[in-house]
């Protein structure tokens, strides 16, 4: 037996039905704070400040990602030894 139930409601209505809290005000505050920080770093024209905003954990994880991608493609480009 297969039963399908369709409920037509907005995400806000679904959140209220499930008893979840309304976090839209917190999200708005966080977005505003992020915007302020980005604009402040843009105003300083300091590339290092921009990288700290965009890559809070530092440049190393991003650099390792590119290095691993480069090593993977280099292995593919090497000719296979003939037997």
HELIX and SHEET records of a PDB file:
HELIX    1   1 UNK A   11  UNK A   18  1                                   8    
HELIX    2   2 UNK A   24  UNK A   44  1                                  21    
HELIX    3   3 UNK A   47  UNK A   54  1                                   8    
HELIX    4   4 UNK A   60  UNK A   77  1                                  18    
END                                                                             
